[in-house]
Amino acid sequence: MTITDLLLDTARSDTDLLIKNDSIGDQFAVPRKVDFLLIADSAETAETVCSFIVDNQYAECRVDQNEDGKHWVLAEIEMPITQNVICAVSGLFACISKIFNVEYDGWGSVICPEKEGAE
């Protein structure tokens, strides 16, 4: 897959998730912790990716291993998820996945509903 195709697919997936979250009342401008997940085949690769993310101050990051023996790189950023912001940051993580030959599994966050009584 070319980097262009990867970025287009990522933006499409990001937008689909935003549409879903919008349908349940998420307020995208409210900053919250957003998790970005990369999956590596080896601990060494996962640690290299995590170090790259931290060294460049893209996000806080940690490495975990799942039950299948895959190594998860979980990057966390406190941010709003307005479409232009989340698509840009998600695109960065998609590019990182391509550079290090790991899988980018997308992002997730809590839903921030509109406060009751807000006008």
C-alpha positions in Angstrom: 0.0 0.0 0.0 1.4 3.4 -0.9 1.6 6.1 1.7 -1.0 8.1 -0.2 -3.5 5.1 0.0 -2.6 4.6 3.7 -3.3 8.3 4.5 -6.6 8.2 2.5 -7.8 5.0 4.2 -6.8 6.4 7.6 -8.7 9.7 7.0 -11.7 7.8 5.9 -11.6 5.5 9.0 -11.1 8.5 11.2 -14.0 10.4 9.7 -16.3 7.3 10.0 -15.4 7.1 13.7 -16.2 10.8 14.2 -19.6 10.4 12.5 -20.4 7.5 14.8 -19.2 9.5 17.9 -21.2 12.6 16.7 -24.4 10.5 16.5 -24.0 9.8 20.3 -23.4 13.4 21.2 -19.6 13.7 21.4 -18.3 17.2 21.7 -15.2 17.1 19.6 -13.7 20.4 20.8 -13.4 19.1 24.4 -9.8 18.0 25.0 -9.5 14.4 26.3 -6.9 11.7 26.4 -6.7 10.0 22.9 -4.9 6.6 22.5 -3.1 5.7 19.3 -2.3 2.0 18.9 0.6 0.6 16.8 1.3 -3.2 16.7 4.8 -4.7 16.3 5.9 -8.3 15.8 8.9 -7.9 18.2 9.7 -6.2 21.5 12.7 -4.6 19.9 10.7 -3.0 17.1 8.0 -1.8 19.6 10.7 -0.2 21.8 12.3 1.5 18.8 8.9 2.9 17.7 8.1 4.0 21.3 11.5 5.7 21.6 11.0 7.5 18.3 7.6 8.8 19.4 8.9 10.0 22.8 12.2 11.4 21.6 10.3 13.6 19.1 7.7 14.6 21.7 4.8 13.4 19.7 3.1 11.7 22.6 3.6 9.8 25.9 4.1 6.2 25.0 4.4 2.7 26.5 4.9 -0.8 25.2 2.7 -3.8 26.3 2.4 -7.3 25.0 -0.9 -9.0 24.2 -1.9 -12.6 24.6 -1.0 -13.3 20.9 2.6 -12.3 21.5 2.3 -9.1 19.6 3.8 -5.9 21.1 1.5 -2.9 21.4 2.8 0.6 21.3 0.3 2.8 23.0 0.8 6.5 22.4 -1.4 9.0 24.4 -2.1 12.6 23.8 -4.4 15.1 25.6 -6.2 16.8 22.7 -9.5 17.7 21.1 -10.7 15.5 18.3 -12.0 18.0 15.8 -11.8 16.5 12.3 -8.8 18.5 11.1 -6.8 17.8 14.3 -7.5 14.1 14.7 -7.0 13.4 11.0 -3.6 15.2 11.1 -2.4 13.4 14.2 -3.7 10.0 13.1 -2.0 10.6 9.7 1.3 11.1 11.6 0.9 7.7 13.3 0.0 6.1 10.0 3.2 7.5 8.6 5.2 6.2 11.6 3.7 2.8 11.0 4.9 2.8 7.4 8.4 4.0 8.4 8.9 1.2 11.0 6.8 -1.5 9.2 4.3 -1.9 12.0 0.5 -2.0 12.0 -1.4 1.2 12.9 -4.7 0.1 14.5 -6.2 3.6 14.9 -7.2 5.7 17.8 -9.8 5.8 20.6 -11.0 8.2 23.3 -13.8 8.6 25.8 -17.0 10.3 24.6 -17.4 13.8 25.9 -21.1 14.6 25.8 -22.6 18.0 26.0 -22.9 19.2 29.6 -26.5 19.3 30.8 -27.9 22.8 31.1 -25.4 24.2 28.6 -26.8 26.6 26.1 
